[in-house]
Amino acid sequence: MKEEILQMLKSRQDFVSGQELCEKFRVSRTAVWKVIGQLKNEGYEIEAINRKGYRLIASPDILTESEILSGMTTGVMGRHVYYYDCLGSTNDQARMLAEKGAPDGSLVVAETQNTGKGRMGRTFFSPEGCGVWMSLILKPDIPPVDASMITLIAAMAVQEMMESFGLKSGIKWPNDLVIDRRKTTGILTEMSAGPDVINYIVVGIGINVNMKAFPEDLKDTAISMAMASGQTYHRAEVIRRVMQYFEADYRQFLETGNLSFLKDKYDAALIHLNKEISVHEIRRVWRGISRGINDIGELIVSTDEGDTTVRSGEVSIRGIYGYAE
């Protein structure tokens, strides 16, 4: 009930009467008063006036279950939220919850991570109070070989979220979002599967939202949305928009079985489209021209010998002069 009351307060410019809340949720005035008290304790500024009711003055930038769910417009994605003040890794927690039966679309969110996970065994910088560190649990009825396409859908959802805020970003295939040649988002997809069936997929998404600065070892390669725009963002709204865009594209993916519907939009967002890149495999590094993705999300790379494709999760892509050139 708390998130529903919060959503009603958010949707009104004027006061919401206590009587209206009682009638809508079929609870006593005391129950409503207790919820209002809980919201105030969480940092919401709520004005209460006799014979008028309650009015929301300001919302804190917090990532509680109630705050995330209030205003969520999706049907499945992010409808079950597991929030933690601190985790080692949201991906590890999501895997544990998935093993215990957490439903499809469940979202794990942490205020901070101690051992956030990136690709190739790297750690992900996850400070408190300024970023979005979340993992989405998915249970699609698709072949395991198709799971890598979901990473691209997640990257596109984050790019669309940033665009909705008027912030221009680009994708470095398959899993990084870049602003001004610096990383703002990393995505790590992990899977539990048998030979022919997926048990669950966990999509970890880390977004640098409101950081004002980074440690010395990251300051030249990392950037936040706030640093790029000079604005601050409400992180729960960032999450809600990512879920909205992800769900729309994910539904189409499940219907089509491929990324043909997303290909043109994704290519337009690629920072290295038609540019020379270096492809870092386990045993060799080679160069070619990035030509965008095919219908199953592989990156097409042109070389002197012709076009070849590389698959997500098997290689690392770099600009020939550095991370994102």
One Martini backbone bead per residue (centre of mass of N, CA, C, O) as a GRO file, in nm:
protein
  325
    1MET     BB    1   0.054   0.065  -0.015
    2LYS     BB    2   0.283   0.273  -0.007
    3GLU     BB    3   0.330   0.310  -0.316
    4GLU     BB    4   0.038   0.405  -0.379
    5ILE     BB    5   0.038   0.657  -0.204
    6LEU     BB    6   0.286   0.785  -0.329
    7GLN     BB    7   0.166   0.804  -0.616
    8MET     BB    8  -0.067   0.992  -0.544
    9LEU     BB    9   0.108   1.226  -0.442
   10LYS     BB   10   0.268   1.261  -0.713
   11SER     BB   11  -0.004   1.313  -0.900
   12ARG     BB   12  -0.042   1.569  -0.715
   13GLN     BB   13  -0.055   1.915  -0.658
   14ASP     BB   14  -0.241   1.871  -0.435
   15PHE     BB   15  -0.437   1.753  -0.208
   16VAL     BB   16  -0.484   1.452  -0.016
   17SER     BB   17  -0.720   1.300   0.138
   18GLY     BB   18  -0.768   1.086   0.392
   19GLN     BB   19  -1.044   0.976   0.298
   20GLU     BB   20  -0.957   0.888   0.016
   21LEU     BB   21  -0.744   0.684   0.112
   22CYS     BB   22  -0.930   0.507   0.278
   23GLU     BB   23  -1.129   0.429   0.048
   24LYS     BB   24  -0.929   0.313  -0.161
   25PHE     BB   25  -0.775   0.106   0.066
   26ARG     BB   26  -0.947   0.014   0.309
   27VAL     BB   27  -0.862   0.203   0.558
   28SER     BB   28  -0.750   0.365   0.814
   29ARG     BB   29  -0.632   0.657   0.937
   30THR     BB   30  -0.402   0.524   1.092
   31ALA     BB   31  -0.272   0.377   0.852
   32VAL     BB   32  -0.210   0.630   0.690
   33TRP     BB   33  -0.041   0.776   0.905
   34LYS     BB   34   0.183   0.560   0.914
   35VAL     BB   35   0.275   0.589   0.621
   36ILE     BB   36   0.348   0.886   0.633
   37GLY     BB   37   0.562   0.845   0.852
   38GLN     BB   38   0.748   0.661   0.686
   39LEU     BB   39   0.804   0.863   0.460
   40LYS     BB   40   0.931   1.080   0.636
   41ASN     BB   41   1.165   0.895   0.744
   42GLU     BB   42   1.279   0.866   0.434
   43GLY     BB   43   1.252   1.198   0.329
   44TYR     BB   44   0.977   1.298   0.287
   45GLU     BB   45   0.799   1.592   0.200
   46ILE     BB   46   0.507   1.642   0.404
   47GLU     BB   47   0.202   1.797   0.401
   48ALA     BB   48  -0.022   1.864   0.687
   49ILE     BB   49  -0.381   1.936   0.680
   50ASN     BB   50  -0.657   2.013   0.810
   51ARG     BB   51  -0.915   1.926   0.581
   52LYS     BB   52  -0.702   1.841   0.338
   53GLY     BB   53  -0.424   1.675   0.405
   54TYR     BB   54  -0.187   1.568   0.160
   55ARG     BB   55   0.147   1.691   0.052
   56LEU     BB   56   0.397   1.676  -0.182
   57ILE     BB   57   0.709   1.846  -0.192
   58ALA     BB   58   0.948   1.615  -0.162
   59SER     BB   59   1.198   1.394  -0.298
   60PRO     BB   60   1.419   1.164  -0.244
   61ASP     BB   61   1.734   1.005  -0.332
   62ILE     BB   62   1.605   0.696  -0.339
   63LEU     BB   63   1.601   0.304  -0.341
   64THR     BB   64   1.341   0.201  -0.266
   65GLU     BB   65   1.079   0.011  -0.331
   66SER     BB   66   0.864   0.237  -0.329
   67GLU     BB   67   1.012   0.439  -0.515
   68ILE     BB   68   1.043   0.257  -0.763
   69LEU     BB   69   0.734   0.167  -0.795
   70SER     BB   70   0.660   0.454  -0.810
   71GLY     BB   71   0.576   0.480  -1.154
   72MET     BB   72   0.567   0.210  -1.267
   73THR     BB   73   0.486   0.087  -1.619
   74THR     BB   74   0.526  -0.199  -1.617
   75GLY     BB   75   0.446  -0.545  -1.631
   76VAL     BB   76   0.737  -0.698  -1.532
   77MET     BB   77   0.968  -0.508  -1.513
   78GLY     BB   78   1.035  -0.430  -1.183
   79ARG     BB   79   0.787  -0.547  -0.993
   80HIS     BB   80   1.026  -0.684  -0.833
   81VAL     BB   81   1.190  -0.561  -0.539
   82TYR     BB   82   1.538  -0.575  -0.424
   83TYR     BB   83   1.663  -0.408  -0.146
   84TYR     BB   84   2.000  -0.271  -0.066
   85ASP     BB   85   2.244  -0.108   0.089
   86CYS     BB   86   2.450  -0.369   0.074
   87LEU     BB   87   2.673  -0.535  -0.157
   88GLY     BB   88   2.880  -0.713  -0.330
   89SER     BB   89   2.663  -0.824  -0.561
   90THR     BB   90   2.388  -0.813  -0.758
   91ASN     BB   91   2.437  -1.068  -0.925
   92ASP     BB   92   2.473  -1.268  -0.691
   93GLN     BB   93   2.196  -1.213  -0.561
   94ALA     BB   94   2.025  -1.283  -0.811
   95ARG     BB   95   2.112  -1.576  -0.833
   96MET     BB   96   2.005  -1.664  -0.558
   97LEU     BB   97   1.709  -1.580  -0.608
   98ALA     BB   98   1.665  -1.753  -0.861
   99GLU     BB   99   1.716  -2.027  -0.715
  100LYS     BB  100   1.454  -1.952  -0.516
  101GLY     BB  101   1.224  -1.823  -0.735
  102ALA     BB  102   1.237  -1.568  -0.864
  103PRO     BB  103   1.078  -1.379  -1.072
  104ASP     BB  104   1.024  -1.256  -1.356
  105GLY     BB  105   1.171  -0.927  -1.347
  106SER     BB  106   1.347  -0.907  -1.121
  107LEU     BB  107   1.494  -0.657  -0.894
  108VAL     BB  108   1.826  -0.567  -0.804
  109VAL     BB  109   1.919  -0.328  -0.544
  110ALA     BB  110   2.197  -0.104  -0.465
  111GLU     BB  111   2.365   0.148  -0.308
  112THR     BB  112   2.610  -0.059  -0.277
  113GLN     BB  113   2.932  -0.208  -0.369
  114ASN     BB  114   3.215  -0.411  -0.300
  115THR     BB  115   3.206  -0.638  -0.569
  116GLY     BB  116   3.174  -0.539  -0.845
  117LYS     BB  117   3.092  -0.661  -1.176
  118GLY     BB  118   3.282  -0.722  -1.461
  119ARG     BB  119   3.432  -0.779  -1.724
  120MET     BB  120   3.702  -0.992  -1.720
  121GLY     BB  121   3.710  -0.971  -1.387
  122ARG     BB  122   3.626  -0.700  -1.314
  123THR     BB  123   3.572  -0.421  -1.136
  124PHE     BB  124   3.304  -0.206  -0.998
  125PHE     BB  125   3.240   0.112  -0.940
  126SER     BB  126   3.022   0.152  -0.623
  127PRO     BB  127   2.904   0.401  -0.487
  128GLU     BB  128   2.734   0.596  -0.268
  129GLY     BB  129   2.449   0.797  -0.377
  130CYS     BB  130   2.522   0.807  -0.731
  131GLY     BB  131   2.409   0.528  -0.834
  132VAL     BB  132   2.330   0.239  -1.046
  133TRP     BB  133   2.278  -0.088  -0.896
  134MET     BB  134   2.172  -0.361  -1.105
  135SER     BB  135   1.956  -0.664  -1.136
  136LEU     BB  136   1.812  -0.881  -1.380
  137ILE     BB  137   1.558  -1.125  -1.393
  138LEU     BB  138   1.546  -1.396  -1.632
  139LYS     BB  139   1.296  -1.635  -1.811
  140PRO     BB  140   1.349  -1.745  -2.102
  141ASP     BB  141   1.218  -1.911  -2.403
  142ILE     BB  142   1.533  -1.985  -2.505
  143PRO     BB  143   1.815  -2.038  -2.641
  144PRO     BB  144   2.128  -2.008  -2.511
  145VAL     BB  145   2.261  -1.881  -2.773
  146ASP     BB  146   2.063  -1.609  -2.746
  147ALA     BB  147   2.149  -1.448  -2.483
  148SER     BB  148   2.352  -1.223  -2.588
  149MET     BB  149   2.129  -1.022  -2.697
  150ILE     BB  150   2.045  -0.894  -2.419
  151THR     BB  151   2.279  -0.699  -2.386
  152LEU     BB  152   2.190  -0.508  -2.620
  153ILE     BB  153   1.917  -0.433  -2.503
  154ALA     BB  154   2.028  -0.297  -2.248
  155ALA     BB  155   2.199  -0.081  -2.388
  156MET     BB  156   1.961   0.051  -2.538
  157ALA     BB  157   1.797   0.131  -2.285
  158VAL     BB  158   2.009   0.327  -2.170
  159GLN     BB  159   2.028   0.512  -2.416
  160GLU     BB  160   1.725   0.593  -2.409
  161MET     BB  161   1.725   0.714  -2.133
  162MET     BB  162   1.927   0.941  -2.189
  163GLU     BB  163   1.768   1.066  -2.424
  164SER     BB  164   1.513   1.140  -2.245
  165PHE     BB  165   1.718   1.360  -2.092
  166GLY     BB  166   1.909   1.488  -2.327
  167LEU     BB  167   2.144   1.263  -2.350
  168LYS     BB  168   2.436   1.196  -2.517
  169SER     BB  169   2.509   0.866  -2.637
  170GLY     BB  170   2.705   0.559  -2.663
  171ILE     BB  171   2.797   0.245  -2.807
  172LYS     BB  172   3.007  -0.021  -2.694
  173TRP     BB  173   3.053  -0.301  -2.802
  174PRO     BB  174   2.801  -0.459  -2.614
  175ASN     BB  175   2.821  -0.302  -2.289
  176ASP     BB  176   2.881   0.012  -2.336
  177LEU     BB  177   2.858   0.345  -2.218
  178VAL     BB  178   2.924   0.664  -2.388
  179ILE     BB  179   3.082   0.980  -2.295
  180ASP     BB  180   3.321   1.147  -2.422
  181ARG     BB  181   3.502   0.872  -2.426
  182ARG     BB  182   3.344   0.774  -2.161
  183LYS     BB  183   3.239   0.579  -1.908
  184THR     BB  184   2.888   0.516  -1.774
  185THR     BB  185   2.834   0.203  -1.860
  186GLY     BB  186   2.780  -0.134  -1.740
  187ILE     BB  187   2.746  -0.480  -1.866
  188LEU     BB  188   2.640  -0.800  -1.710
  189THR     BB  189   2.595  -1.130  -1.836
  190GLU     BB  190   2.432  -1.412  -1.684
  191MET     BB  191   2.411  -1.785  -1.681
  192SER     BB  192   2.167  -2.052  -1.641
  193ALA     BB  193   2.226  -2.375  -1.803
  194GLY     BB  194   2.161  -2.601  -2.031
  195PRO     BB  195   2.184  -2.731  -2.339
  196ASP     BB  196   1.848  -2.630  -2.403
  197VAL     BB  197   1.814  -2.452  -2.128
  198ILE     BB  198   1.697  -2.186  -1.936
  199ASN     BB  199   1.687  -2.086  -1.612
  200TYR     BB  200   1.864  -1.806  -1.609
  201ILE     BB  201   1.906  -1.447  -1.620
  202VAL     BB  202   2.162  -1.195  -1.555
  203VAL     BB  203   2.138  -0.833  -1.557
  204GLY     BB  204   2.396  -0.612  -1.520
  205ILE     BB  205   2.370  -0.259  -1.409
  206GLY     BB  206   2.596   0.023  -1.436
  207ILE     BB  207   2.539   0.370  -1.334
  208ASN     BB  208   2.661   0.685  -1.379
  209VAL     BB  209   2.504   0.961  -1.238
  210ASN     BB  210   2.609   1.175  -0.967
  211MET     BB  211   2.891   1.214  -1.006
  212LYS     BB  212   3.174   1.449  -0.962
  213ALA     BB  213   3.396   1.217  -0.930
  214PHE     BB  214   3.707   1.032  -0.963
  215PRO     BB  215   3.941   0.839  -0.936
  216GLU     BB  216   4.250   0.848  -1.064
  217ASP     BB  217   4.215   0.566  -1.233
  218LEU     BB  218   3.921   0.695  -1.374
  219LYS     BB  219   3.912   1.000  -1.480
  220ASP     BB  220   3.979   0.928  -1.802
  221THR     BB  221   3.731   0.683  -1.835
  222ALA     BB  222   3.511   0.833  -1.659
  223ILE     BB  223   3.150   0.910  -1.635
  224SER     BB  224   2.870   1.108  -1.573
  225MET     BB  225   2.571   1.244  -1.619
  226ALA     BB  226   2.629   1.501  -1.447
  227MET     BB  227   2.903   1.580  -1.580
  228ALA     BB  228   2.780   1.607  -1.874
  229SER     BB  229   2.522   1.819  -1.786
  230GLY     BB  230   2.496   1.962  -1.484
  231GLN     BB  231   2.303   1.753  -1.361
  232THR     BB  232   2.055   1.598  -1.169
  233TYR     BB  233   1.929   1.269  -1.071
  234HIS     BB  234   1.668   1.051  -1.034
  235ARG     BB  235   1.727   0.723  -0.984
  236ALA     BB  236   1.446   0.592  -0.997
  237GLU     BB  237   1.383   0.709  -1.280
  238VAL     BB  238   1.609   0.571  -1.425
  239ILE     BB  239   1.506   0.286  -1.372
  240ARG     BB  240   1.223   0.309  -1.496
  241ARG     BB  241   1.321   0.373  -1.786
  242VAL     BB  242   1.485   0.121  -1.837
  243MET     BB  243   1.252  -0.077  -1.801
  244GLN     BB  244   1.072   0.032  -2.024
  245TYR     BB  245   1.272  -0.008  -2.266
  246PHE     BB  246   1.339  -0.302  -2.221
  247GLU     BB  247   1.057  -0.430  -2.243
  248ALA     BB  248   0.992  -0.349  -2.533
  249ASP     BB  249   1.238  -0.497  -2.671
  250TYR     BB  250   1.209  -0.778  -2.539
  251ARG     BB  251   0.937  -0.852  -2.658
  252GLN     BB  252   1.032  -0.847  -2.954
  253PHE     BB  253   1.248  -1.060  -2.925
  254LEU     BB  254   1.055  -1.294  -2.842
  255GLU     BB  255   0.895  -1.279  -3.114
  256THR     BB  256   1.149  -1.292  -3.331
  257GLY     BB  257   1.448  -1.409  -3.220
  258ASN     BB  258   1.575  -1.119  -3.279
  259LEU     BB  259   1.743  -0.792  -3.397
  260SER     BB  260   1.606  -0.662  -3.651
  261PHE     BB  261   1.439  -0.426  -3.504
  262LEU     BB  262   1.729  -0.295  -3.375
  263LYS     BB  263   1.968  -0.249  -3.571
  264ASP     BB  264   1.953   0.051  -3.666
  265LYS     BB  265   1.949   0.180  -3.383
  266TYR     BB  266   2.214   0.056  -3.283
  267ASP     BB  267   2.407   0.157  -3.504
  268ALA     BB  268   2.353   0.464  -3.449
  269ALA     BB  269   2.494   0.427  -3.146
  270LEU     BB  270   2.765   0.363  -3.248
  271ILE     BB  271   3.096   0.479  -3.199
  272HIS     BB  272   3.239   0.259  -3.428
  273LEU     BB  273   3.112   0.316  -3.687
  274ASN     BB  274   3.325   0.288  -3.952
  275LYS     BB  275   3.569   0.204  -3.767
  276GLU     BB  276   3.863   0.141  -3.630
  277ILE     BB  277   3.950  -0.167  -3.469
  278SER     BB  278   4.024  -0.374  -3.189
  279VAL     BB  279   4.055  -0.731  -3.144
  280HIS     BB  280   4.033  -0.913  -2.834
  281GLU     BB  281   4.164  -1.208  -2.788
  282ILE     BB  282   4.314  -1.456  -2.623
  283ARG     BB  283   4.555  -1.504  -2.871
  284ARG     BB  284   4.463  -1.229  -3.022
  285VAL     BB  285   4.517  -0.930  -3.228
  286TRP     BB  286   4.291  -0.736  -3.432
  287ARG     BB  287   4.191  -0.562  -3.732
  288GLY     BB  288   3.912  -0.335  -3.822
  289ILE     BB  289   3.588  -0.263  -3.952
  290SER     BB  290   3.308  -0.137  -3.825
  291ARG     BB  291   2.955  -0.251  -3.936
  292GLY     BB  292   2.794  -0.364  -3.718
  293ILE     BB  293   2.509  -0.552  -3.685
  294ASN     BB  294   2.333  -0.830  -3.679
  295ASP     BB  295   2.045  -1.015  -3.611
  296ILE     BB  296   2.232  -1.159  -3.355
  297GLY     BB  297   2.457  -0.932  -3.248
  298GLU     BB  298   2.687  -0.937  -3.419
  299LEU     BB  299   2.996  -0.820  -3.518
  300ILE     BB  300   3.093  -0.650  -3.799
  301VAL     BB  301   3.413  -0.714  -3.969
  302SER     BB  302   3.643  -0.557  -4.170
  303THR     BB  303   3.881  -0.697  -4.395
  304ASP     BB  304   4.101  -0.794  -4.636
  305GLU     BB  305   3.938  -1.086  -4.634
  306GLY     BB  306   3.676  -0.964  -4.517
  307ASP     BB  307   3.399  -1.057  -4.354
  308THR     BB  308   3.334  -1.073  -4.001
  309THR     BB  309   3.241  -1.226  -3.686
  310VAL     BB  310   3.152  -1.129  -3.351
  311ARG     BB  311   3.097  -1.239  -3.017
  312SER     BB  312   2.960  -1.202  -2.738
  313GLY     BB  313   3.205  -1.272  -2.475
  314GLU     BB  314   3.484  -1.328  -2.661
  315VAL     BB  315   3.552  -1.015  -2.667
  316SER     BB  316   3.744  -0.711  -2.712
  317ILE     BB  317   3.687  -0.366  -2.766
  318ARG     BB  318   3.891  -0.120  -2.944
  319GLY     BB  319   4.037   0.149  -3.001
  320ILE     BB  320   4.338   0.221  -3.155
  321TYR     BB  321   4.388   0.473  -2.925
  322GLY     BB  322   4.176   0.328  -2.723
  323TYR     BB  323   3.886   0.281  -2.572
  324ALA     BB  324   3.687   0.498  -2.784
  325GLU     BB  325   3.807   0.589  -3.077
   0.00000   0.00000   0.00000
